Structures are given as structure tokens and as C-alpha cells.
Amino acid sequence: MAIYTKKGDKGETSIYKKGEKISKSSLRIEAIGAIDELNSALGICLSFSDDKKLKSLLAGVQRDLFVVGSILAGANLRFGKSKTKKLEKVIDKLEGDLPVLKNFILPGGTKAASQLFFTRSIARRTEREVISLHEKEKVNSQITIYLNRLSDFIFMLARNENFEKGAREIVWKGKK
């Protein structure tokens, strides 16, 4: 069986509702595409790390994002507060373990941390895409809350990666 179907050649795609086609440039498809891009970026993060705990956390987020993408495409799935609470628990733990930030830091450090910082920016853009959709059509508020927390979660994972590997955080000082 070929991977291509030719059904989207005219700029439309199907979602869960039988027979319903929507433009590939719609806010819904933009949001779903951003979720997909974020998930792929997390896959790259996984390839840069040998840390089993980090890999487990990121794989869990990838599974969550597949659920989110499916819901945005019209699947009748649940996405509740527990997903965000799980992120918050890890964020709180890492905040307690890491040096307190008093300034902005420049993204970078180890290869894994650098990729995590880049992925955090993709998470922020993904959140903006989903919010744009939400402004026009109802989106489960637990999804928007989760995406908001996710960029903080990824930021903390990047900081933790640098801390554990002894990579120095470079403080941004603004005007010199």
C-alpha cells in the first residue's frame, strides 16, 4: 500500500468526522500541525540524551501530544487536569533542586539542553496556534492550560540537563 493517497492534492484534508474536509490552511490544521512539529522536536530531544528519567518524561509528553492532536482533529477522547498536575509536580521538584534564577539566561549548554531550549520555543508557538484556534472555536481549556505549562516544564528540563552535566548558565545582562 502506498503512503500517498492523493486525497489532499487540492489543499484539503479529512479529520475524524466522516466526509468532512477542511482546508489545510485552517486554524485547526495549523494547530494540529504545530502539535505534530512539537512532538517531532521532542523526538529529537530524546535522541540527544541517555538519561532514562528524561526519556521517560519526554515520551509521556509525546503520548499526551498525540491525544491533544487527536482531540483537535475531532476524536472523542478525554484530556484532564491530571496531565498538567503531572508537569507541575516535576517543575516544582526541579525548581527545588536547581539554583534560583534572578536573571534571564541564554539558551544553550549541552546538546540535549540546547535542543530542549529550542523545543521550548516550539512549545510556545504551538500554544499560540492553539489559542488562535480557541479564539474562533471551542478548545478544551485543559489543553490550553497543559500547553502553557509545557513550555515551563521543558525549560526546567533544559536547566536540569545543564546542571547535571556541569554546563554553566549564561546570564543575560541587557545593557552593558
ABEGO torsion letter per residue (X at the ends): XBABAGAAAAGBBBBABBGBBBBAABAAAAAAAAAAAAAAAAAAAAAABABAAAAAAAAAAAAAAAAAAAAAAGBBBBBBAAAAAAAAAAAAAAAAABBBBABBBBBEEBAAAAAAAAAAAAAAAAAAAAAAAAAABBBBAAAAAAAAAAAAAAAAAAAAAAAAAGBBBBBBAEBX
